[in-house]
Amino acid sequence: MVVKRPTFDETYMEVVDIIARRSTCLRKKVGAVIVVDRRIIAHGYNGVVSGEEHCCDIGVCRKDLAGREDYKPCVHAEQNALCVCAKRGLAVQGGTLYVNADICVTCAKLIVSCALNRVIIRRDYRGTEEGINFLLQHDIQVDILGERGTK
C-alpha cells in the first residue's frame, strides 16, 4: 500500500497552525516558523511584548484601549520568530519563513535584511500586496499556498 506523505511545505504549515493557536491577539491568530536545511529553528506568534498583559488575558485589545489607530502594541509572528533567532545566535541566511498571513512591509524589510531566501504564505488573513511586492523586488521567492497548504 502506498501512503501519501505531506510535503515539507505542508508539514511546516501545519506547525504554523499549531503555533498560531498560542497567539494572544483577540483580532487574529498568526503563526510563523523559520526553517533552515529542512529543520525548524524558530517559531513565533503575534502578541504584545514580553512582560505586558496579553489582550486575551484582559479581554480587550490593547489597541482599542489606547483609543488610537496608530498605536500598534503587537509584535508580529514573523518578528517574534526572527527575534528568537537573534537572541539565540541562530543564522537564518538562506532559510524559509512560513506564515499564515500576508507579510507587512516592515516584516518584509526584516526578512530581506536577514537574508532569508523564501517565504511561504497561506492567506488565512489577507492584507495588502505591499509586503509581497517588496520581497519580490528583492529577489525573495514567495509561494502562496492554498487553503489546505497546496500550491
C-alpha positions as CSV (number, residue, x, y, z in Angstrom):
1,M,0.0,0.0,0.0
2,V,1.3,3.4,-1.0
3,V,0.9,6.1,1.6
4,K,0.9,9.8,0.5
5,R,3.0,11.7,2.9
6,P,2.6,15.5,3.2
7,T,5.2,17.6,1.5
8,F,7.7,19.5,3.7
9,D,5.8,22.8,2.9
10,E,2.5,21.2,4.0
11,T,4.2,19.8,7.2
12,Y,5.7,23.1,8.2
13,M,2.4,24.9,7.5
14,E,0.7,22.5,9.9
15,V,3.2,23.5,12.5
16,V,2.4,27.2,11.8
17,D,-1.3,26.4,12.6
18,I,-0.4,24.9,15.9
19,I,1.9,27.9,16.8
20,A,-0.8,30.3,15.7
21,R,-3.1,28.9,18.4
22,R,-0.6,30.3,21.0
23,S,-1.3,33.9,19.8
24,T,-2.5,36.2,22.5
25,C,-4.2,38.5,20.0
26,L,-8.0,38.8,20.0
27,R,-8.2,40.0,16.4
28,K,-6.3,37.3,14.5
29,K,-4.1,34.3,15.2
30,V,-0.9,34.4,13.2
31,G,2.0,31.9,13.5
32,A,5.4,31.7,11.8
33,V,8.1,29.1,11.5
34,I,11.6,29.6,10.3
35,V,13.2,26.6,8.6
36,V,16.9,26.2,7.7
37,D,18.1,23.0,6.0
38,R,14.7,21.3,6.5
39,R,14.9,21.9,10.3
40,I,12.7,24.2,12.3
41,I,15.0,26.6,14.1
42,A,12.4,29.1,15.5
43,H,8.7,29.9,15.7
44,G,6.7,32.9,16.7
45,Y,3.2,34.1,17.1
46,N,1.6,37.6,17.3
47,G,1.1,39.3,20.6
48,V,2.3,42.1,22.8
49,V,5.9,42.3,24.0
50,S,7.1,40.1,26.9
51,G,6.1,41.4,30.3
52,E,2.9,43.2,29.2
53,E,-0.6,41.9,29.9
54,H,-1.9,39.9,27.0
55,C,-5.0,41.0,25.3
56,C,-6.6,37.6,25.7
57,D,-5.9,37.8,29.5
58,I,-7.5,41.2,29.9
59,G,-10.4,40.5,27.5
60,V,-9.8,43.6,25.3
61,C,-7.4,44.6,22.5
62,R,-4.7,46.9,23.8
63,K,-5.0,48.8,20.6
64,D,-8.7,49.5,21.4
65,L,-7.7,50.5,25.0
66,A,-5.3,53.1,23.7
67,G,-8.0,54.7,21.5
68,R,-5.6,55.5,18.7
69,E,-5.5,53.8,15.3
70,D,-1.7,54.4,15.1
71,Y,-0.9,52.6,18.3
72,K,0.4,49.2,17.4
73,P,1.3,47.2,20.5
74,C,1.5,43.8,18.7
75,V,4.7,42.1,17.7
76,H,4.1,40.2,14.5
77,A,4.7,36.4,14.4
78,E,7.5,36.8,11.8
79,Q,9.2,39.4,14.1
80,N,8.9,37.2,17.1
81,A,10.5,34.2,15.2
82,L,13.3,36.4,14.0
83,C,13.9,37.8,17.5
84,V,14.2,34.2,18.8
85,C,17.0,33.6,16.3
86,A,18.7,36.8,17.2
87,K,18.6,36.0,20.9
88,R,19.9,32.5,20.4
89,G,22.5,33.5,17.8
90,L,20.9,31.3,15.1
91,A,21.7,32.1,11.5
92,V,18.7,32.4,9.2
93,Q,20.5,33.1,5.9
94,G,19.2,31.0,3.1
95,G,16.2,29.8,5.2
96,T,12.5,29.8,4.6
97,L,9.8,31.5,6.6
98,Y,6.3,30.0,6.8
99,V,3.4,32.2,7.9
100,N,-0.4,32.1,7.8
101,A,-1.0,35.7,6.9
102,D,0.2,38.3,4.3
103,I,3.5,39.9,5.1
104,C,3.5,43.6,6.0
105,V,6.3,45.9,4.6
106,T,8.1,46.1,8.0
107,C,8.3,42.3,8.2
108,A,9.3,42.1,4.6
109,K,12.2,44.5,5.3
110,L,13.3,42.3,8.2
111,I,13.1,39.2,6.0
112,V,15.3,40.8,3.3
113,S,17.8,42.2,5.9
114,C,18.1,38.8,7.5
115,A,18.8,37.2,4.1
116,L,16.0,34.6,4.1
117,N,15.6,33.1,0.6
118,R,12.0,32.1,0.6
119,V,8.6,32.9,2.2
120,I,5.6,30.6,2.1
121,I,2.3,32.3,2.8
122,R,-1.1,30.8,3.4
123,R,-3.6,33.6,3.4
124,D,-5.8,33.0,6.4
125,Y,-5.6,36.8,6.9
126,R,-5.3,38.8,3.8
127,G,-3.6,42.2,3.8
128,T,-2.1,44.3,1.1
129,E,0.3,43.2,-1.6
130,E,3.0,45.7,-0.4
131,G,5.0,43.3,1.6
132,I,4.9,40.6,-1.0
133,N,5.9,43.1,-3.7
134,F,8.8,44.3,-1.5
135,L,10.0,40.7,-1.1
136,L,9.8,40.0,-4.9
137,Q,11.6,43.3,-5.7
138,H,14.5,42.0,-3.5
139,D,14.6,38.5,-5.2
140,I,13.0,36.6,-2.3
141,Q,11.0,33.7,-3.6
142,V,7.3,33.9,-2.5
143,D,5.0,31.0,-2.7
144,I,1.3,31.4,-1.9
145,L,-0.3,28.2,-0.6
146,G,-3.9,27.3,-1.0
147,E,-6.3,26.8,1.9
148,R,-5.1,23.3,2.7
149,G,-1.4,24.1,2.1
150,T,-1.4,23.2,-1.6
151,K,0.2,25.4,-4.2
